[in-house]
């Protein structure tokens, strides 16, 4: 195509102007003109290098299925011309004035022509000859509106002249058309369409005028030619005028394609996998591809690092400990790339457009650094418990002491916020019998090591599974007036969960705090530990959260878990860099409906892979 050729040469054709069209007559270069009625056709015709594109009132017949061009109005012409305008970048765009726009009321002709130019962005309008044609043409030209005339067979008024017949075949009628052509040139028309007149008459008119003539059924001596594009492409069935040359059997080509489509849909051949989309592979599915031996290898490295780190930290002076912190953080940056990427993904979901990409990267960086510091601090102070009161202060301790006076224990709701492990140890040092519900890690040897580590410090671990045992031990601790820590910000994938809103997404959350409180009357207190600028820490114990009774038992649980989760979300929003949950799959679990859909999708994928 013409435009593709120009693109390869590094330039695009300039927009054709009326002066260019007139100059083509003087140079002897033939003018090409075709019709278009919509964006796709206009784009193709323009790229083919056609000089003039006409949004003809033939729209009525070939697009809208009307019997006469007189039936199309301004609204239809404007609607289609605007679509054509969007596809035309090279050709001169001309739009037919519909019959009622200028032939019924001459006073409105100027207003309608101006509206057509303004709303469609066309370059000129075309009007057919009628009784007041010269008067209308003169007014439009004086108003600065370019006009293309139309003589011979004029479809809008053909019924007045005996129908669609060749005009100018006798001397008198030929003379009349010649006089009309001269008059239109005198009033300022820049070009004239000659339709269905003898080629000899058209040749004389073309020689006589200084403006170009565009023939349609008027012979080869005109300065240019125009055809209705659907006729040229063979898209219109039925009678075709003698002057129409069909360059393509478009109707049969299209019919063949349509029939093949119907056949393939009915047989199931379409759409095939090459014309379909598949489910996006999740990070979890990609992770499953990791060989078991490699996972075991990584876990062994992690164990070894922990053993070595604790051994070294036990004998380190404080200044060397501070240096080791930076080494540990740097090593973590190299080994935990996936966690860093996950943190950014979760931050983007949570804050969407509220924070810039630079802010989110900074939060992820601070979060990762805080996690690294926290791990080393726990190891350091585990063997130096006497230093904890200097390192970690407690604010709001009176709320906890008052709650424990009730004799029902206290449920302390927190999150993976700040150095939460150090928070457990500090509460033990403060004299509180401390229990924490935890999840076993997959590496059994690693789990035993850290479990022994916690037990040596006096931290009682209650595992979340099996669920029955977890409930029994938790209730026993509360009935002995002990404190029970529950981190409510982690994904909870077993029974006893509810789905509540967390940063705008449904998150599976443990119902335990509310259930235990209802059974034992133990108050629920939010508690958080915050790192200070000097790397000390402050534990903040908030007043008890009153539970709301709003309906049946399940409704109460959901409502109150959502209330507690909102408190956690608010604290995270205040200090997002302190929440380690960005590095975890907080929103991993799915609702029953989502899981059902996933099961069906997986079943479908398995069937497809087996075919």
C-alpha positions as CSV (number, residue, x, y, z in Angstrom):
1,X,0.0,0.0,0.0
2,X,1.0,3.6,-0.6
3,X,1.4,4.5,3.1
4,X,3.6,1.4,3.8
5,X,5.9,2.4,0.9
6,X,6.2,5.9,2.3
7,X,6.9,4.5,5.9
8,X,9.7,2.4,4.5
9,X,11.2,5.4,2.8
10,X,11.0,7.4,6.1
11,X,8.3,9.9,5.0
12,X,4.6,10.1,4.8
13,X,2.6,11.7,2.0
14,X,1.5,15.3,2.6
15,X,-2.2,16.1,3.0
16,X,-3.8,16.8,-0.4
17,X,-5.3,20.3,-0.7
18,X,-7.8,21.8,-3.1
19,X,-4.9,23.7,-4.8
20,X,-3.2,20.3,-5.3
21,X,-6.3,18.9,-7.0
22,X,-6.6,21.9,-9.3
23,X,-2.8,21.7,-10.1
24,X,-3.2,18.1,-11.2
25,X,-5.5,19.2,-14.1
26,X,-2.8,21.7,-15.2
27,X,-0.1,19.1,-15.0
28,X,-2.2,16.5,-16.8
29,X,-2.1,14.1,-13.9
30,X,-5.4,12.1,-13.5
31,X,-7.3,12.5,-10.3
32,X,-8.6,9.5,-8.4
33,X,-11.7,9.7,-6.3
34,X,-13.6,7.0,-4.3
35,X,-16.4,6.9,-1.8
36,X,-16.1,5.8,1.9
37,X,-18.7,5.6,4.6
38,X,-16.9,4.3,7.7
39,X,-13.5,4.2,9.4
40,X,-12.2,0.8,8.1
41,X,-13.1,1.5,4.5
42,X,-11.8,5.1,4.7
43,X,-8.5,3.9,6.2
44,X,-8.0,1.4,3.3
45,X,-9.0,3.9,0.6
46,X,-6.7,6.6,2.0
47,X,-3.7,4.2,2.3
48,X,-4.3,3.1,-1.3
49,X,-3.3,6.7,-2.3
50,X,-6.6,8.0,-3.6
51,X,-6.6,11.8,-4.1
52,X,-10.2,12.5,-3.0
53,X,-12.5,10.6,-0.7
54,X,-16.2,11.3,-1.0
55,X,-18.7,10.6,1.8
56,X,-21.4,10.3,-0.8
57,X,-25.2,10.3,-0.2
58,X,-25.0,6.9,-1.9
59,X,-24.6,6.0,1.8
60,X,-28.4,5.7,1.7
61,X,-28.4,2.9,-0.9
62,X,-25.2,0.9,-0.2
63,X,-25.0,1.2,3.6
64,X,-28.3,2.1,5.0
65,X,-30.5,0.0,2.6
66,X,-32.7,3.0,1.6
67,X,-34.3,3.3,-1.8
68,X,-33.4,6.9,-2.5
69,X,-30.5,9.2,-1.7
70,X,-33.2,11.8,-0.8
71,X,-34.0,9.7,2.3
72,X,-30.6,10.4,4.0
73,X,-30.4,13.5,6.2
74,X,-27.8,15.7,7.9
75,X,-27.5,13.6,11.1
76,X,-26.7,10.4,9.1
77,X,-24.2,12.2,6.8
78,X,-22.4,13.8,9.8
79,X,-22.3,10.6,11.7
80,X,-20.6,8.7,8.9
81,X,-18.4,11.6,7.8
82,X,-16.9,11.9,11.3
83,X,-16.0,8.2,11.2
84,X,-14.4,8.6,7.8
85,X,-12.5,11.7,8.9
86,X,-10.8,9.6,11.6
87,X,-9.4,7.2,8.9
88,X,-8.3,9.9,6.4
89,X,-4.9,11.4,6.7
90,X,-3.8,11.9,3.1
91,X,-6.8,12.4,0.8
92,X,-8.9,15.5,0.3
93,X,-12.2,14.8,2.1
94,X,-15.5,15.9,0.5
95,X,-18.9,15.3,1.9
96,X,-22.2,15.3,0.0
97,X,-24.8,17.8,1.1
98,X,-28.0,15.8,1.6
99,X,-31.1,16.8,-0.4
100,X,-33.0,18.6,2.4
101,X,-29.9,20.4,3.6
102,X,-29.8,22.8,0.7
103,X,-32.5,22.2,-1.9
104,X,-35.6,22.8,0.2
105,X,-34.6,26.0,2.0
106,X,-31.9,28.1,0.5
107,X,-31.6,30.2,3.6
108,X,-30.6,27.2,5.6
109,X,-28.1,25.9,3.1
110,X,-25.3,28.1,4.4
111,X,-26.0,27.0,8.0
112,X,-26.1,23.4,7.1
113,X,-22.9,23.6,5.0
114,X,-21.1,25.3,7.9
115,X,-22.3,22.7,10.3
116,X,-21.1,19.9,8.0
117,X,-17.7,21.5,7.8
118,X,-17.4,22.2,11.5
119,X,-18.7,18.9,12.9
120,X,-17.0,16.5,10.4
121,X,-13.7,18.3,9.7
122,X,-14.2,17.8,6.0
123,X,-12.3,19.8,3.4
124,X,-15.2,20.6,1.0
125,X,-18.9,19.9,0.3
126,X,-20.5,18.6,-2.8
127,X,-23.9,19.8,-4.1
128,X,-26.0,18.5,-7.1
129,X,-27.4,20.8,-9.7
130,X,-31.0,22.1,-9.0
131,X,-33.0,25.3,-9.8
132,X,-31.2,27.5,-7.2
133,X,-27.8,25.8,-7.4
134,X,-25.9,28.9,-8.6
135,X,-27.3,31.0,-5.8
136,X,-26.5,28.4,-3.1
137,X,-23.0,27.8,-4.5
138,X,-22.2,31.5,-4.6
139,X,-23.2,32.0,-1.0
140,X,-21.2,29.1,0.2
141,X,-18.1,30.1,-1.7
142,X,-18.4,33.7,-0.4
143,X,-18.6,32.3,3.2
144,X,-15.3,30.4,2.6
145,X,-16.8,27.0,2.1
146,X,-15.2,25.0,-0.8
147,X,-17.8,23.5,-3.2
148,X,-17.6,20.7,-5.6
149,X,-20.5,20.7,-8.2
150,X,-22.4,17.8,-9.7
151,X,-23.9,17.8,-13.2
152,X,-25.6,15.3,-15.6
153,X,-27.4,12.6,-13.8
154,X,-28.2,14.0,-10.3
155,X,-29.6,11.1,-8.2
156,X,-31.3,13.4,-5.7
157,X,-33.6,14.8,-8.4
158,X,-33.4,12.0,-11.0
159,X,-37.2,11.5,-10.7
160,X,-37.7,14.9,-12.2
161,X,-35.8,14.0,-15.4
162,X,-37.3,10.6,-16.1
163,X,-35.2,8.5,-13.7
164,X,-31.6,7.2,-13.8
165,X,-30.8,7.8,-17.4
166,X,-27.9,9.1,-19.4
167,X,-28.2,12.9,-19.7
168,X,-27.0,15.2,-22.6
169,X,-27.5,12.8,-25.4
170,X,-29.2,15.4,-27.6
171,X,-27.7,18.7,-28.7
172,X,-30.1,20.9,-26.6
173,X,-29.5,19.0,-23.3
174,X,-25.7,18.8,-24.0
175,X,-25.6,22.5,-24.5
176,X,-27.5,23.0,-21.2
177,X,-25.0,20.9,-19.2
178,X,-22.1,22.8,-20.8
179,X,-23.7,26.1,-19.8
180,X,-24.2,24.8,-16.2
181,X,-20.6,23.8,-16.0
182,X,-19.3,27.2,-17.0
183,X,-21.7,28.9,-14.5
184,X,-20.5,26.7,-11.6
185,X,-16.9,27.5,-12.4
186,X,-17.8,31.2,-12.5
187,X,-19.5,31.0,-9.0
188,X,-16.3,29.5,-7.5
189,X,-16.6,25.7,-7.6
190,X,-13.2,24.1,-7.5
191,X,-14.3,20.9,-9.3
192,X,-17.3,19.4,-11.0
193,X,-18.5,15.7,-11.0
194,X,-19.9,14.7,-14.4
195,X,-22.2,11.7,-14.1
196,X,-23.7,9.6,-17.0
197,X,-23.2,12.0,-19.9
198,X,-21.7,11.1,-23.3
199,X,-17.9,11.0,-23.3
200,X,-17.8,13.5,-26.2
201,X,-19.7,16.1,-24.2
202,X,-17.6,15.4,-21.1
203,X,-14.4,15.8,-23.1
204,X,-15.5,19.3,-24.4
205,X,-16.5,20.4,-20.9
206,X,-13.2,19.2,-19.5
207,X,-11.3,21.1,-22.2
208,X,-13.4,24.2,-21.7
209,X,-13.0,24.5,-18.0
210,X,-10.0,25.6,-16.0
211,X,-11.2,23.5,-13.0
212,X,-10.9,19.7,-13.0
213,X,-13.8,17.5,-13.9
214,X,-14.4,14.1,-12.2
215,X,-16.2,11.6,-14.4
216,X,-18.5,8.7,-13.4
217,X,-19.9,7.2,-16.6
218,X,-18.6,10.2,-18.5
219,X,-15.6,8.7,-20.4
220,X,-11.9,8.8,-20.2
221,X,-11.4,12.5,-21.2
222,X,-12.4,13.8,-17.8
223,X,-9.6,15.0,-15.5
224,X,-10.4,12.3,-13.0
225,X,-12.7,9.4,-12.2
226,X,-14.9,8.4,-9.3
227,X,-16.7,5.2,-8.4
228,X,-18.7,4.0,-5.5
229,X,-16.2,1.8,-3.6
230,X,-18.6,-1.1,-2.8
231,X,-19.3,-1.3,-6.5
232,X,-15.6,-1.4,-7.4
233,X,-15.0,-4.2,-4.7
234,X,-18.0,-6.3,-5.9
235,X,-19.8,-6.0,-2.6
236,X,-23.2,-5.0,-4.0
237,X,-25.4,-7.5,-5.6
238,X,-27.9,-6.8,-8.3
239,X,-27.9,-4.5,-11.3
240,X,-24.7,-2.5,-11.9
241,X,-24.5,0.6,-14.2
242,X,-22.5,0.2,-17.5
243,X,-19.7,2.4,-16.3
244,X,-19.0,0.3,-13.2
245,X,-15.9,-1.8,-13.4
246,X,-15.6,-4.5,-10.7
247,X,-12.0,-4.9,-9.6
248,X,-12.6,-7.6,-7.0
249,X,-15.2,-10.3,-6.4
250,X,-15.6,-9.1,-2.9
251,X,-19.0,-10.5,-2.2
252,X,-17.9,-14.1,-3.0
253,X,-14.7,-13.7,-1.0
254,X,-16.5,-12.5,2.0
255,X,-19.2,-15.1,1.6
256,X,-16.6,-17.8,1.5
257,X,-15.0,-16.5,4.7
258,X,-18.4,-16.2,6.5
259,X,-19.4,-19.8,5.5
260,X,-16.0,-21.2,6.7
261,X,-16.5,-19.4,10.0
262,X,-19.9,-20.9,10.5
263,X,-18.6,-24.3,9.6
264,X,-15.7,-24.2,12.0
265,X,-17.7,-22.9,14.9
266,X,-20.3,-25.7,14.4
267,X,-17.6,-28.3,14.1
268,X,-15.6,-27.0,17.1
269,X,-12.5,-26.3,15.0
270,X,-12.7,-22.6,16.0
271,X,-11.5,-21.3,18.3
272,X,-8.5,-23.5,18.7
273,X,-5.8,-23.0,21.4
274,X,-3.9,-20.7,19.0
275,X,-6.9,-18.3,19.0
276,X,-7.7,-18.6,22.7
277,X,-6.3,-17.3,26.0
278,X,-5.1,-19.4,28.9
279,X,-5.0,-18.8,32.6
280,X,-2.0,-16.8,33.9
281,X,0.3,-19.0,35.8
282,X,0.5,-17.9,39.4
283,X,3.6,-17.5,41.4
284,X,2.6,-20.5,43.5
285,X,2.4,-22.7,40.4
286,X,5.8,-21.5,39.3
287,X,7.2,-22.2,42.7
288,X,5.9,-25.8,42.6
289,X,8.3,-26.4,39.7
290,X,11.2,-26.1,42.1
291,X,12.6,-29.6,42.8
292,X,12.3,-30.9,46.3
293,X,16.0,-31.6,46.6
294,X,16.7,-27.9,45.8
295,X,14.2,-26.8,48.5
296,X,15.9,-29.1,51.0
297,X,19.2,-27.7,50.0
298,X,18.1,-24.1,50.6
299,X,16.6,-25.0,54.0
300,X,19.9,-26.6,55.0
301,X,21.7,-23.4,54.1
302,X,19.2,-21.4,56.2
303,X,19.7,-23.8,59.2
304,X,23.5,-23.5,58.9
305,X,23.4,-19.8,58.7
306,X,21.3,-19.6,61.9
307,X,23.6,-22.0,63.8
308,X,26.7,-20.1,62.8
309,X,25.1,-16.7,63.4
310,X,24.0,-17.6,67.0
311,X,27.4,-19.1,67.8
312,X,29.2,-16.0,66.6
313,X,26.7,-13.5,68.1
314,X,27.0,-15.1,71.6
315,X,30.7,-14.1,71.8
316,X,30.5,-10.7,70.0
317,X,30.9,-7.4,71.7
318,X,28.2,-4.9,70.9
319,X,30.3,-2.9,68.3
320,X,30.9,-6.1,66.3
321,X,27.3,-7.0,66.6
322,X,26.3,-3.7,64.9
323,X,28.7,-4.6,62.0
324,X,27.3,-8.1,61.7
325,X,23.8,-6.6,61.3
326,X,24.9,-4.8,58.1
327,X,26.5,-8.0,56.9
328,X,23.4,-10.0,57.6
329,X,21.2,-7.5,55.8
330,X,23.4,-7.5,52.7
331,X,23.5,-11.2,52.6
332,X,19.7,-11.3,52.8
333,X,19.4,-8.9,49.9
334,X,21.3,-11.3,47.7
335,X,19.4,-14.5,48.8
336,X,15.8,-13.2,49.2
337,X,15.1,-11.6,45.8
338,X,11.8,-13.3,45.5
339,X,10.7,-11.9,48.9
340,X,11.7,-8.4,47.9
341,X,9.7,-8.7,44.6
342,X,6.7,-10.1,46.5
343,X,6.8,-7.1,48.9
344,X,6.7,-4.7,46.0
345,X,3.7,-6.5,44.4
346,X,1.8,-6.5,47.7
347,X,2.6,-2.8,48.3
348,X,1.3,-1.9,44.8
349,X,-1.9,-3.8,45.4
350,X,-2.5,-2.2,48.9
351,X,-1.7,1.4,48.0
352,X,-2.5,1.5,44.3
353,X,-2.2,5.2,43.2
354,X,-1.8,6.5,46.8
355,X,2.0,6.3,46.7
356,X,4.6,6.7,44.0
357,X,6.7,3.8,42.7
358,X,9.7,5.5,44.4
359,X,7.9,5.6,47.8
360,X,6.9,1.9,47.5
361,X,10.4,0.9,46.7
362,X,11.7,2.8,49.7
363,X,9.1,1.2,52.0
364,X,10.0,-2.3,50.7
365,X,13.7,-1.5,51.3
366,X,13.1,-0.3,54.9
367,X,10.8,-3.3,55.6
368,X,13.5,-5.7,54.4
369,X,16.2,-3.9,56.4
370,X,14.0,-3.9,59.5
371,X,13.4,-7.6,59.1
372,X,17.1,-8.3,58.9
373,X,17.9,-6.2,62.0
374,X,15.1,-7.9,63.9
375,X,16.4,-11.4,63.2
376,X,19.9,-10.6,64.5
377,X,18.5,-8.6,67.5
378,X,16.5,-11.6,68.7
379,X,19.5,-13.8,68.6
380,X,21.7,-11.2,70.4
381,X,19.2,-10.4,73.2
382,X,18.1,-14.1,73.7
383,X,21.4,-14.6,75.5
384,X,21.4,-11.2,77.1
385,X,17.9,-11.0,78.5
386,X,19.0,-8.6,81.3
387,X,19.5,-5.9,78.7
388,X,16.0,-6.0,77.3
389,X,14.4,-3.5,79.7
390,X,16.9,-0.9,78.5
391,X,16.4,-1.9,74.8
392,X,12.6,-2.2,74.9
393,X,10.2,0.0,76.9
394,X,6.5,-0.7,77.5
395,X,3.7,1.9,77.1
396,X,0.1,1.2,78.3
397,X,1.1,-1.6,80.6
398,X,-1.7,-0.5,82.9
399,X,-4.3,-1.6,80.4
400,X,-2.9,-5.2,80.5
401,X,-2.6,-5.3,84.2
402,X,-6.2,-4.1,84.6
403,X,-7.4,-6.7,82.1
404,X,-5.6,-9.5,84.0
405,X,-7.2,-8.5,87.3
406,X,-10.4,-10.0,85.9
407,X,-8.9,-13.4,86.1
408,X,-9.8,-14.5,82.6
409,X,-6.4,-13.9,81.0
410,X,-5.9,-11.6,78.0
411,X,-5.8,-12.1,74.3
412,X,-3.1,-9.9,72.8
413,X,-3.8,-9.2,69.1
414,X,-0.8,-8.1,67.1
415,X,0.9,-8.5,63.7
416,X,4.2,-9.2,62.1
417,X,4.9,-5.6,62.9
418,X,8.3,-4.3,64.1
419,X,10.4,-6.8,66.0
420,X,7.4,-8.8,67.3
421,X,9.7,-11.7,68.5
422,X,11.5,-9.3,70.8
423,X,8.1,-8.2,72.0
424,X,7.4,-11.7,73.2
425,X,10.7,-11.9,75.1
426,X,10.2,-8.5,76.7
427,X,6.8,-9.4,78.0
428,X,8.3,-12.6,79.6
429,X,11.0,-10.5,81.2
430,X,8.3,-8.1,82.5
431,X,6.9,-11.1,84.4
432,X,3.9,-12.2,82.2
433,X,3.3,-15.9,81.5
434,X,3.3,-15.7,77.7
435,X,1.8,-18.0,75.1
436,X,1.9,-17.5,71.4
437,X,0.0,-19.4,68.7
438,X,2.4,-20.2,65.9
439,X,2.5,-22.2,62.7
440,X,5.1,-24.9,62.2
441,X,7.7,-24.3,59.5
442,X,8.1,-27.0,56.9
443,X,11.7,-27.9,57.9
444,X,11.3,-30.2,60.9
445,X,14.9,-29.8,62.1
446,X,14.7,-26.1,61.8
447,X,11.3,-26.1,63.7
448,X,12.8,-28.1,66.5
449,X,15.7,-25.8,66.9
450,X,13.7,-22.6,67.1
451,X,11.1,-24.3,69.3
452,X,13.8,-25.2,71.8
453,X,15.1,-21.7,71.5
454,X,11.7,-20.2,72.5
455,X,11.2,-22.7,75.3
456,X,14.6,-21.8,76.8
457,X,13.4,-18.3,77.1
458,X,10.1,-19.3,78.7
459,X,7.9,-18.6,75.7
460,X,5.1,-21.3,75.5
461,X,4.4,-22.2,71.8
462,X,0.9,-23.4,70.9
463,X,0.8,-24.7,67.3
464,X,-2.2,-23.9,65.2
465,X,-2.5,-27.5,64.1
466,X,-4.1,-29.8,65.0
467,X,-6.9,-27.3,65.5
468,X,-8.6,-29.2,68.4
469,X,-5.4,-29.3,70.4
470,X,-4.7,-25.6,69.6
471,X,-8.1,-24.6,71.0
472,X,-7.7,-26.7,74.1
473,X,-4.2,-25.3,75.0
474,X,-5.3,-21.7,74.2
475,X,-8.4,-21.9,76.5
476,X,-6.3,-23.5,79.2
477,X,-3.8,-20.6,79.1
478,X,-6.5,-18.0,79.4
479,X,-8.2,-19.8,82.2
480,X,-4.9,-19.8,84.1
481,X,-4.9,-16.0,83.6
482,X,-2.0,-16.0,81.2
483,X,-1.6,-13.9,78.1
484,X,-2.2,-15.3,74.6
485,X,-0.5,-13.7,71.6
486,X,-2.3,-14.1,68.3
487,X,-0.9,-12.5,65.1
488,X,-4.0,-11.7,63.2
489,X,-2.3,-10.5,60.0
490,X,-1.2,-13.8,58.5
491,X,-3.0,-15.8,55.9
492,X,-5.1,-18.5,57.7
493,X,-5.8,-21.4,55.4
494,X,-7.6,-23.9,57.8
495,X,-11.0,-24.2,59.4
496,X,-11.9,-21.4,61.9
497,X,-11.2,-18.6,59.4
498,X,-13.4,-15.8,58.1
499,X,-12.8,-13.6,55.1
500,X,-12.6,-9.8,56.0
501,X,-11.4,-6.8,54.2
502,X,-7.7,-6.0,54.5
503,X,-6.3,-3.2,52.3
504,X,-9.3,-3.5,50.0
505,X,-8.9,-7.2,49.4
506,X,-10.6,-10.2,51.0
507,X,-8.2,-11.9,53.4
508,X,-8.5,-15.3,55.2
509,X,-8.2,-14.3,58.9
510,X,-8.3,-16.4,62.1
511,X,-11.5,-16.2,64.1
512,X,-9.6,-17.4,67.2
513,X,-9.3,-14.1,69.2
514,X,-13.1,-13.5,69.1
515,X,-14.0,-17.1,69.7
516,X,-11.6,-17.4,72.7
517,X,-12.8,-14.1,74.1
518,X,-16.4,-15.1,73.9
519,X,-15.8,-18.5,75.6
520,X,-13.6,-17.2,78.5
521,X,-14.5,-13.5,78.8
522,X,-10.9,-12.7,78.2
523,X,-10.5,-9.1,77.0
524,X,-8.8,-8.5,73.6
525,X,-6.0,-5.9,73.6
526,X,-4.2,-4.7,70.5
527,X,-0.4,-4.6,71.1
528,X,2.4,-3.4,68.7
529,X,6.1,-2.9,69.0
530,X,7.7,0.0,67.1
531,X,11.4,0.6,66.3
532,X,12.6,4.0,67.4
533,X,15.1,6.2,65.5
534,X,17.9,5.1,67.9
535,X,17.2,1.4,67.3
536,X,15.5,1.0,70.6
537,X,11.9,-0.3,70.7
538,X,8.7,0.7,72.3
539,X,5.8,-1.7,73.0
540,X,2.4,0.0,72.9
541,X,-0.5,-1.8,74.6
542,X,-3.8,-0.3,73.6
543,X,-7.1,-0.5,75.7
544,X,-9.3,-3.5,75.3
545,X,-11.5,-3.6,72.2
546,X,-15.2,-4.0,73.1
547,X,-16.8,-6.7,71.0
548,X,-20.0,-5.9,69.2
549,X,-23.1,-8.1,69.4
550,X,-24.9,-7.6,66.0
551,X,-26.8,-10.8,65.2
552,X,-26.2,-14.5,65.1
553,X,-22.9,-16.1,66.2
554,X,-21.2,-16.2,62.8
555,X,-22.2,-12.7,62.0
556,X,-20.7,-11.5,65.4
557,X,-17.5,-13.3,64.6
558,X,-17.1,-11.8,61.2
559,X,-18.0,-8.3,62.4
560,X,-15.5,-8.4,65.3
561,X,-12.7,-10.0,63.3
562,X,-13.1,-7.2,60.7
563,X,-13.0,-4.7,63.5
564,X,-9.7,-6.0,64.9
565,X,-8.2,-6.3,61.4
566,X,-9.1,-2.7,60.7
567,X,-7.0,-1.7,63.8
568,X,-4.1,-3.6,62.4
569,X,-4.5,-2.1,59.0
570,X,-4.6,1.4,60.5
571,X,-1.3,0.8,62.4
572,X,0.3,-0.5,59.2
573,X,-0.8,2.5,57.3
574,X,0.8,4.7,59.9
575,X,4.1,2.9,59.5
576,X,4.0,0.7,56.4
577,X,7.8,0.1,56.5
578,X,7.5,-1.8,59.9
579,X,5.1,-4.5,58.6
580,X,6.9,-7.7,57.5
581,X,3.7,-9.1,56.0
582,X,4.5,-7.4,52.7
583,X,7.0,-10.2,52.1
584,X,4.3,-12.9,52.7
585,X,1.3,-14.2,50.7
586,X,-1.3,-12.5,53.0
587,X,-4.1,-12.9,50.4
588,X,-3.2,-16.4,49.3
589,X,-6.3,-18.3,50.5
590,X,-9.5,-18.1,48.5
591,X,-13.1,-18.0,49.4
592,X,-15.3,-21.1,48.9
593,X,-16.6,-19.7,45.6
594,X,-13.1,-18.8,44.4
595,X,-11.7,-22.2,45.3
596,X,-14.6,-24.0,43.6
597,X,-13.9,-22.0,40.4
598,X,-10.2,-22.7,40.8
599,X,-10.8,-26.5,41.1
600,X,-12.9,-26.4,38.0
601,X,-10.2,-24.5,36.1
602,X,-7.5,-26.9,37.2
603,X,-9.6,-29.8,36.2
604,X,-10.1,-28.2,32.8
605,X,-6.4,-27.5,32.4
606,X,-5.5,-31.1,33.3
607,X,-7.9,-32.4,30.7
608,X,-6.4,-30.0,28.1
609,X,-2.8,-31.1,29.0
610,X,-3.8,-34.8,28.7
611,X,-5.2,-34.3,25.2
